[in-house]
């Protein structure tokens, strides 16, 4: 039994590789063509008033499709967006994302800002550094925050 301990990690790695190689959905969408979605704690009528998307998404209106629908379980509204034109695969790679050249970063930021605007009435931003003096850990967090492209994720 001891001699086959390596089978489990190899099987898990193989399953992960197969999952990445398959199309994202049955329709064959690539990662750059997927709907990016946030759940907003508001009624659908409040989110998409007069057939216009919320202000941060309205700035991208000529380049994106917007989808507004009730969230499952009557828990607000799903606000989704995706680019009308396919996003080139090379611009969605990890190096492009780390360098800030992934066009989906702008769309993610607009979705996050729209959610904040609809729920809190303003786009919330941190206005002070987290510590009063620089620390090694703080510098590391600052580096990763800059590399996140303003998306709110590391």
ABEGO torsion letter per residue (X at the ends): XAAAAAAAAAAAAAAAAAAAABBABAAGBBAAABBBBBBBBBBAAAABBGGBBBAAAAAAAAABBBBBBBBBGGAEBBBBBBBABBBBAAAABAAAAAAGABAAAAAAAAAAAAAAAAAAGBBBBBABBABABBBAAAAAAAAAAAAAGGAGBX
